[in-house]
Amino acid sequence: MAGRYATASDRTENTPTPEEIAQATNPSFSDNSLDYLLPRAHYNIYSRVRKFHESHGLSDHQYFVLCSLMAEDGRSWGEMNQMFGMTGHTITREHLQELKSRDLITAVPDDDNSPMHLTADGRDMALRVISESKAIEADILSHFDERDAALLKKLLRQLVRITDIGVPGLWK
């Protein structure tokens, strides 16, 4: 351990106990399994996000389109469906037509490869729902100290890399 010195802050209340380590490495399905914990956390968080964007008349599909275009304007309908498709859902022409009728996107694309763009109103709506999503995230992370919040995100990014199935990222 040359150059690595333990400090009193290295051992926190969040350091796993030997029993927690045994549970975490147990191969049987339980409420401690990743395929239980990760979806449960996602649904708990996303239900709060959904409540907000639905209050603005946006479906999950439309919320995804606005956030995707806010991250990178000019994405194609096909690219968004490739990203969103892993959820088992498809962004339809009707979803896009509703966004166009509300003047949130400039046009409904003719084909999968045509770029889509936000209008000024679309950008404003996207900023509103993204700001609320970030506020929800800040509320959740306020229950962690800064180090554990950073570690949580680092481990989640590592998990995304390990489990990557080729879905395009939010930013290219």
Beta strands, then each sheet from edge to edge (+ up, - down):
end
